[in-house]
């Protein structure tokens, strides 16, 4: 990739060049496939987000006073899950809810608790996620081209992201917001390639934090990357995103006494290590082993989950050190986020979407680092394997009042229908190992100033 000191980056228009037409076809094909499925499936977070949006429209800037699980019954949420995301995302939810006000049904039917998501809300929310996918694929292409990657390889990178089964699953089958966060991060990283646009790039990183705070793992290594220019450059890299995110949080937290403490309580409630249920939803190898041993053998393994910072520490330290020598801010940010999905005690499938995007960029950048290319492809393959193992059609009927049998048959035709918990333990171990290899190999290349 280009050296940080070389800022003679072509204009965005010239970066598209002839590849713009092929890129448009890739995006159009990816979006079309998503639209065939998106309105007919719904994960559990989609009806829950409707409850969050209704609470925001009801209480306005006092929203965070009602973001904990304690408000679930009074606010009529489908599940007692807290809102732990940023203020920018709740603003998006509120706007979408005005356009799609369909009622979420939740109650007991036939002796079972059921939740049905209205079609208009499913469609509206997933369009936001699909837009995040499309924007991320375009930004991957532009970032690659800005860093001297050829047109064909940059197009390959966009396709690898857009057609990864896990990326497709998260935005279009289940439905979760991580593609939106990734688009803000990648937009910020693209602007960082032009010195005159750096401040705006940092602003976009701040907006990413205001969508989902887990963006912090991509943001922290950038401070070390820009420390090579001196203290004030590092301070600016830290301060601008924090100030932007804080400016969006401030009106909410200041509007009602106690909002901050309720929000912190909500974050703590989902951050305290516990067994991930069920096993197939755990993407950390050690956590999967811990839960499997407890669930199937009755062995108390909870201490393993509490040790996750010890797993993260050496990898994060390696990334922070290598960030001071990396040739591109993309390398620093990407490795920082991948360390999060490598080590965190509870990694769900949606967290992997940004890691896949960053792995694609590392693959494109690693021309002189064949091991990085190989480990990146291995991780992308393993991350994309899970949706093909898991019965995706589950989300085509569980929350849909009128399931579409055609969509169910199509999704089932791509599924290996793996139901054995032990198979997912082996899978998560391989996935975690692939991330560890990628982080180590890419960090070593960065230390040699080859990545």
C-alpha positions as CSV (number, residue, x, y, z in Angstrom):
1,X,0.0,0.0,0.0
2,X,1.0,3.6,-0.4
3,X,3.2,5.1,2.3
4,X,1.5,7.5,4.6
5,X,3.8,10.3,3.4
6,X,2.6,9.9,-0.2
7,X,-0.7,11.8,-0.4
8,X,-0.9,12.1,-4.2
9,X,-4.1,10.1,-4.3
10,X,-6.3,10.5,-7.5
11,X,-9.7,12.0,-7.3
12,X,-12.6,9.7,-6.3
13,X,-14.0,9.9,-9.9
14,X,-10.8,8.7,-11.4
15,X,-10.6,5.9,-8.9
16,X,-13.8,4.5,-10.3
17,X,-12.7,4.8,-13.9
18,X,-13.8,2.0,-16.2
19,X,-14.2,-0.3,-13.2
20,X,-17.3,1.8,-12.2
21,X,-19.5,-0.1,-14.6
22,X,-18.4,-3.5,-13.4
23,X,-18.7,-2.4,-9.8
24,X,-22.2,-1.2,-10.4
25,X,-23.1,-4.7,-11.8
26,X,-21.6,-6.4,-8.7
27,X,-23.6,-4.1,-6.4
28,X,-26.8,-4.5,-8.4
29,X,-26.5,-8.3,-8.4
30,X,-25.8,-8.4,-4.7
31,X,-28.6,-6.1,-3.8
32,X,-31.0,-8.0,-6.1
33,X,-30.3,-11.3,-4.4
34,X,-30.8,-9.6,-1.0
35,X,-34.2,-8.1,-2.0
36,X,-35.5,-11.5,-3.1
37,X,-35.1,-12.7,0.5
38,X,-35.2,-9.7,2.8
39,X,-38.9,-9.0,3.1
40,X,-39.7,-12.7,3.9
41,X,-37.3,-13.3,6.9
42,X,-36.8,-11.7,10.2
43,X,-34.4,-12.2,13.1
44,X,-35.5,-11.5,16.6
45,X,-33.8,-8.1,16.7
46,X,-36.0,-6.6,14.1
47,X,-39.2,-6.6,16.1
48,X,-37.2,-5.6,19.2
49,X,-35.8,-2.6,17.3
50,X,-39.4,-1.6,16.5
51,X,-40.0,-1.4,20.3
52,X,-36.9,0.7,20.7
53,X,-38.1,3.1,17.9
54,X,-41.5,3.4,19.5
55,X,-40.0,4.3,22.8
56,X,-37.8,6.9,21.2
57,X,-40.8,8.4,19.3
58,X,-42.7,8.4,22.6
59,X,-40.0,9.9,24.9
60,X,-37.7,11.7,22.5
61,X,-34.3,12.8,23.9
62,X,-35.2,11.1,27.2
63,X,-34.9,7.7,25.4
64,X,-31.9,6.5,27.3
65,X,-33.8,6.8,30.6
66,X,-35.8,3.8,29.2
67,X,-33.1,1.8,27.5
68,X,-32.6,-0.9,30.1
69,X,-34.4,-4.2,30.4
70,X,-36.5,-2.8,33.3
71,X,-38.5,-0.8,30.8
72,X,-39.4,-3.8,28.5
73,X,-42.9,-4.5,29.8
74,X,-44.0,-0.9,30.3
75,X,-42.8,0.0,26.9
76,X,-44.3,-3.0,25.2
77,X,-41.0,-4.5,23.8
78,X,-41.1,-8.0,22.4
79,X,-38.1,-9.1,24.5
80,X,-36.5,-7.8,27.7
81,X,-33.3,-6.9,25.8
82,X,-31.7,-3.5,26.5
83,X,-30.7,-0.9,24.0
84,X,-26.9,-0.6,24.0
85,X,-26.3,1.1,20.7
86,X,-25.5,4.7,19.9
87,X,-27.7,7.7,19.5
88,X,-27.3,8.0,15.7
89,X,-28.8,4.5,15.3
90,X,-31.9,5.3,17.4
91,X,-32.4,8.4,15.2
92,X,-32.3,6.2,12.2
93,X,-34.8,3.8,13.8
94,X,-37.1,6.6,14.7
95,X,-37.1,7.9,11.1
96,X,-37.7,4.5,9.7
97,X,-40.5,3.8,12.2
98,X,-42.4,6.9,11.0
99,X,-42.3,5.5,7.5
100,X,-43.1,1.9,8.6
101,X,-45.5,2.0,11.6
102,X,-46.8,-1.6,11.4
103,X,-47.6,-3.2,14.7
104,X,-45.4,-5.9,16.2
105,X,-47.5,-8.7,17.6
106,X,-46.2,-10.5,20.7
107,X,-48.1,-12.8,23.0
108,X,-49.0,-16.3,23.9
109,X,-50.5,-18.5,21.2
110,X,-51.1,-22.2,21.5
111,X,-49.2,-22.2,24.8
112,X,-46.1,-20.6,23.3
113,X,-44.8,-17.0,23.3
114,X,-44.7,-15.8,19.7
115,X,-43.4,-12.6,18.1
116,X,-44.4,-11.5,14.6
117,X,-42.8,-8.6,12.8
118,X,-44.8,-6.4,10.4
119,X,-43.7,-6.7,6.8
120,X,-43.3,-2.9,6.3
121,X,-40.9,-2.7,9.3
122,X,-38.9,-5.7,8.1
123,X,-38.6,-4.2,4.7
124,X,-37.7,-0.7,5.9
125,X,-35.1,-1.8,8.4
126,X,-33.4,-4.3,6.1
127,X,-33.2,-1.7,3.3
128,X,-30.9,0.3,5.7
129,X,-28.8,-2.8,6.2
130,X,-28.7,-3.6,2.5
131,X,-27.6,0.0,1.8
132,X,-24.8,-0.5,4.4
133,X,-23.7,-3.6,2.5
134,X,-23.7,-1.8,-0.9
135,X,-21.9,1.2,0.5
136,X,-19.3,-1.0,2.2
137,X,-18.6,-2.9,-1.1
138,X,-18.2,0.4,-3.0
139,X,-15.9,1.8,-0.3
140,X,-13.8,-1.4,-0.3
141,X,-13.2,-0.9,-4.0
142,X,-12.4,2.8,-3.6
143,X,-10.0,2.2,-0.7
144,X,-8.2,-0.5,-2.6
145,X,-7.8,1.7,-5.7
146,X,-6.6,4.6,-3.5
147,X,-3.9,2.3,-2.2
148,X,-2.7,1.3,-5.6
149,X,-4.6,-1.9,-6.0
150,X,-5.4,-2.8,-9.6
151,X,-9.0,-2.5,-11.0
152,X,-9.6,-6.2,-11.3
153,X,-8.3,-7.1,-7.8
154,X,-10.3,-4.2,-6.3
155,X,-13.5,-5.5,-8.1
156,X,-12.7,-9.0,-6.7
157,X,-12.5,-7.5,-3.2
158,X,-16.0,-5.9,-3.6
159,X,-17.4,-9.2,-4.8
160,X,-15.8,-11.2,-2.0
161,X,-17.5,-8.9,0.5
162,X,-20.8,-8.6,-1.3
163,X,-21.3,-12.3,-1.9
164,X,-19.9,-13.7,1.4
165,X,-22.7,-15.8,2.8
166,X,-22.3,-14.3,6.3
167,X,-22.6,-10.8,5.0
168,X,-25.7,-11.8,3.1
169,X,-27.1,-13.6,6.1
170,X,-26.6,-10.7,8.5
171,X,-28.2,-8.0,6.4
172,X,-30.9,-9.9,4.5
173,X,-31.9,-13.0,6.4
174,X,-31.5,-12.2,10.1
175,X,-31.1,-8.4,9.9
176,X,-28.6,-6.5,12.0
177,X,-26.9,-3.1,11.9
178,X,-23.2,-3.9,11.7
179,X,-23.0,-3.2,7.9
180,X,-24.1,0.4,8.7
181,X,-21.3,0.8,11.2
182,X,-18.8,-0.7,8.8
183,X,-19.9,1.8,6.1
184,X,-19.1,4.7,8.4
185,X,-15.7,3.2,9.3
186,X,-14.7,2.6,5.7
187,X,-15.9,6.0,4.6
188,X,-13.7,7.5,7.3
189,X,-10.7,5.4,6.3
190,X,-11.2,6.4,2.6
191,X,-11.1,10.1,3.5
192,X,-8.0,9.6,5.6
193,X,-6.1,8.9,2.4
194,X,-6.3,12.6,1.5
195,X,-4.6,14.9,4.0
196,X,-7.1,17.7,3.3
197,X,-10.0,15.3,4.1
198,X,-8.5,13.7,7.2
199,X,-10.7,15.7,9.7
200,X,-13.8,14.7,7.9
201,X,-12.6,11.1,7.9
202,X,-12.3,11.3,11.7
203,X,-15.8,12.8,11.9
204,X,-17.1,9.7,10.1
205,X,-15.3,7.5,12.6
206,X,-17.0,9.4,15.3
207,X,-20.4,8.7,13.6
208,X,-19.5,5.0,13.5
209,X,-19.0,5.2,17.3
210,X,-22.4,6.8,17.6
211,X,-24.0,4.0,15.6
212,X,-22.4,1.1,17.5
213,X,-19.7,1.6,20.2
214,X,-17.8,-1.5,19.1
215,X,-16.3,0.6,16.4
216,X,-13.8,1.7,19.1
217,X,-11.7,-1.4,18.3
218,X,-11.1,-0.1,14.8
219,X,-10.5,3.4,16.1
220,X,-7.9,2.9,18.9
221,X,-5.1,1.6,16.6
222,X,-5.4,4.6,14.4
223,X,-4.2,6.8,17.3
224,X,-1.0,4.7,17.4
225,X,-0.8,4.8,13.6
226,X,-0.8,8.7,13.5
227,X,1.5,8.9,16.5
228,X,4.3,8.7,14.0
229,X,3.6,12.3,13.1
230,X,3.8,13.4,16.7
231,X,1.7,14.0,19.8
232,X,-0.7,16.5,18.3
233,X,-1.6,14.3,15.3
234,X,-2.3,11.4,17.7
235,X,-4.3,13.7,20.0
236,X,-6.4,14.9,17.0
237,X,-7.0,11.4,15.9
238,X,-8.3,10.5,19.3
239,X,-10.2,13.7,20.1
240,X,-12.2,14.3,16.9
241,X,-14.1,11.0,16.9
242,X,-14.7,11.1,20.6
243,X,-16.0,14.7,20.4
244,X,-18.3,13.9,17.5
245,X,-19.7,10.8,19.3
246,X,-20.0,12.7,22.6
247,X,-21.9,15.6,20.8
248,X,-24.5,13.1,19.7
249,X,-24.8,11.4,23.1
250,X,-24.9,14.7,25.0
251,X,-28.5,15.9,24.2
252,X,-29.8,12.4,25.2
253,X,-27.9,12.0,28.4
254,X,-28.4,15.6,29.5
255,X,-32.2,15.6,28.8
256,X,-33.1,13.5,31.9
257,X,-31.2,12.9,35.2
258,X,-30.1,9.3,35.4
259,X,-29.9,8.6,31.7
260,X,-26.2,8.0,31.8
261,X,-26.4,5.6,34.7
262,X,-29.3,3.6,33.0
263,X,-27.3,3.4,29.8
264,X,-24.2,2.2,31.7
265,X,-26.3,-0.4,33.5
266,X,-27.7,-1.6,30.2
267,X,-24.2,-2.0,28.7
268,X,-23.0,-3.8,31.8
269,X,-25.9,-6.2,31.6
270,X,-24.8,-7.5,28.2
271,X,-21.1,-7.3,28.9
272,X,-20.9,-9.5,31.9
273,X,-19.4,-12.9,30.8
274,X,-21.9,-15.7,30.8
275,X,-22.6,-18.8,28.7
276,X,-23.6,-18.0,25.2
277,X,-26.8,-19.7,24.3
278,X,-27.1,-21.7,22.0
279,X,-23.7,-23.1,21.1
280,X,-24.1,-22.5,17.3
281,X,-24.3,-18.7,18.1
282,X,-20.9,-18.6,19.8
283,X,-18.0,-17.7,17.5
284,X,-15.3,-17.7,20.1
285,X,-13.7,-21.1,20.2
286,X,-12.9,-21.0,24.0
287,X,-16.3,-19.7,24.9
288,X,-17.9,-22.5,22.8
289,X,-15.8,-25.1,24.6
290,X,-16.8,-23.6,28.0
291,X,-20.5,-23.6,27.2
292,X,-20.4,-27.1,25.7
293,X,-18.6,-28.5,28.7
294,X,-21.1,-26.9,31.1
295,X,-24.2,-27.8,29.1
296,X,-23.3,-31.4,28.3
297,X,-21.0,-32.5,31.1
298,X,-22.1,-30.2,34.0
299,X,-18.5,-28.8,34.4
300,X,-18.3,-25.2,35.7
301,X,-16.2,-23.4,33.1
302,X,-17.4,-19.9,33.7
303,X,-13.9,-18.8,34.7
304,X,-12.8,-19.4,31.1
305,X,-15.2,-16.7,29.9
306,X,-13.9,-14.2,32.4
307,X,-10.3,-14.6,31.2
308,X,-11.1,-13.2,27.7
309,X,-9.0,-10.0,28.3
310,X,-6.0,-12.3,28.8
311,X,-6.5,-13.7,25.3
312,X,-7.0,-10.2,23.8
313,X,-4.1,-8.5,25.5
314,X,-1.2,-10.1,23.6
315,X,-2.9,-9.8,20.2
316,X,-4.0,-6.2,20.8
317,X,-0.5,-5.2,22.0
318,X,1.0,-6.7,18.8
319,X,-1.5,-4.8,16.7
320,X,-0.9,-1.5,18.5
321,X,2.9,-1.9,18.1
322,X,2.6,-2.9,14.4
323,X,0.2,0.1,13.8
324,X,3.2,2.4,14.4
325,X,4.9,0.8,11.4
326,X,1.9,0.0,9.1
327,X,1.8,1.5,5.7
328,X,-1.9,2.3,5.8
329,X,-4.4,3.3,8.4
330,X,-6.6,0.5,7.0
331,X,-4.2,-2.1,8.2
332,X,-4.2,-0.6,11.7
333,X,-8.0,-0.2,12.0
334,X,-8.7,-3.6,10.4
335,X,-6.4,-5.6,12.7
336,X,-7.8,-3.8,15.7
337,X,-11.3,-4.8,14.9
338,X,-10.4,-8.4,14.0
339,X,-8.7,-8.8,17.4
340,X,-12.1,-8.0,19.0
341,X,-13.9,-10.8,17.1
342,X,-10.9,-13.1,17.8
343,X,-10.9,-12.6,21.6
344,X,-14.2,-11.2,22.9
345,X,-16.1,-13.8,25.0
346,X,-19.4,-13.4,23.2
347,X,-19.0,-13.0,19.4
348,X,-22.2,-13.3,17.5
349,X,-22.4,-13.7,13.7
350,X,-23.2,-10.0,13.1
351,X,-19.9,-8.9,14.7
352,X,-18.1,-10.8,11.9
353,X,-19.3,-8.6,9.1
354,X,-16.8,-5.8,9.7
355,X,-14.1,-8.4,10.2
356,X,-14.9,-9.9,6.8
357,X,-14.7,-6.4,5.2
358,X,-11.3,-5.7,6.8
359,X,-10.1,-9.2,5.9
360,X,-10.9,-8.5,2.3
361,X,-8.9,-5.3,2.4
362,X,-5.9,-7.1,4.0
363,X,-6.1,-9.7,1.2
364,X,-6.0,-7.0,-1.4
365,X,-3.1,-5.2,0.3
366,X,-1.0,-8.3,1.0
367,X,0.5,-8.8,-2.4
368,X,4.0,-9.1,-0.9
369,X,2.7,-11.1,2.0
370,X,1.4,-14.4,0.6
371,X,0.6,-15.8,4.1
372,X,-1.6,-12.8,4.8
373,X,-3.5,-13.4,1.6
374,X,-3.9,-17.1,2.4
375,X,-5.0,-16.6,6.1
376,X,-7.4,-13.8,5.0
377,X,-9.1,-16.1,2.5
378,X,-9.2,-18.9,5.1
379,X,-11.0,-16.6,7.5
380,X,-13.4,-15.3,4.9
381,X,-14.2,-18.9,3.9
382,X,-14.8,-20.1,7.4
383,X,-16.9,-17.0,8.3
384,X,-19.0,-17.6,5.3
385,X,-19.4,-21.3,6.0
386,X,-21.6,-20.9,9.1
387,X,-24.8,-19.7,7.3
388,X,-24.5,-22.7,5.0
389,X,-24.3,-25.0,8.1
390,X,-27.1,-23.4,10.0
391,X,-30.7,-23.9,8.8
392,X,-31.3,-20.3,7.5
393,X,-35.0,-20.9,6.8
394,X,-35.7,-20.7,10.6
395,X,-35.9,-16.9,10.2
396,X,-38.3,-17.3,7.3
397,X,-41.1,-18.6,9.6
398,X,-40.4,-17.9,13.3
399,X,-41.3,-14.2,13.2
400,X,-43.3,-14.1,9.9
401,X,-47.1,-14.3,10.3
402,X,-47.4,-15.7,6.8
403,X,-44.2,-17.6,5.9
404,X,-43.3,-17.8,2.2
405,X,-42.8,-21.5,1.3
406,X,-40.8,-20.7,-1.8
407,X,-38.2,-18.6,0.2
408,X,-38.1,-21.4,2.8
409,X,-37.4,-24.1,0.1
410,X,-34.7,-21.9,-1.5
411,X,-32.9,-21.2,1.8
412,X,-33.1,-24.9,2.8
413,X,-31.5,-25.9,-0.6
414,X,-28.4,-24.0,0.5
415,X,-28.2,-25.4,4.0
416,X,-26.2,-28.4,5.2
417,X,-28.7,-28.6,8.1
418,X,-26.1,-29.2,10.8
419,X,-27.7,-29.5,14.2
420,X,-24.9,-31.1,16.3
421,X,-23.6,-28.7,18.9
422,X,-20.1,-30.3,18.8
423,X,-19.8,-29.5,15.1
424,X,-20.2,-25.8,15.9
425,X,-17.6,-26.1,18.7
426,X,-15.1,-27.4,16.2
427,X,-16.1,-24.8,13.7
428,X,-15.7,-21.9,16.2
429,X,-12.3,-23.2,17.1
430,X,-11.1,-23.2,13.5
431,X,-12.6,-19.7,13.0
432,X,-10.8,-18.3,16.1
433,X,-7.6,-20.0,15.0
434,X,-7.9,-18.5,11.5
435,X,-8.3,-15.0,13.0
436,X,-5.3,-15.5,15.2
437,X,-3.1,-16.5,12.3
438,X,-4.4,-13.6,10.2
439,X,-3.7,-11.1,13.0
440,X,-0.2,-12.4,13.7
441,X,0.8,-12.7,10.0
442,X,-0.5,-9.3,9.1
443,X,1.0,-7.6,12.1
444,X,4.4,-9.1,11.3
445,X,4.1,-7.8,7.7
446,X,3.1,-4.4,9.1
447,X,6.2,-4.4,11.3
448,X,8.3,-5.0,8.3
449,X,6.5,-2.1,6.6
450,X,5.1,-4.5,3.9
451,X,1.5,-4.0,4.7
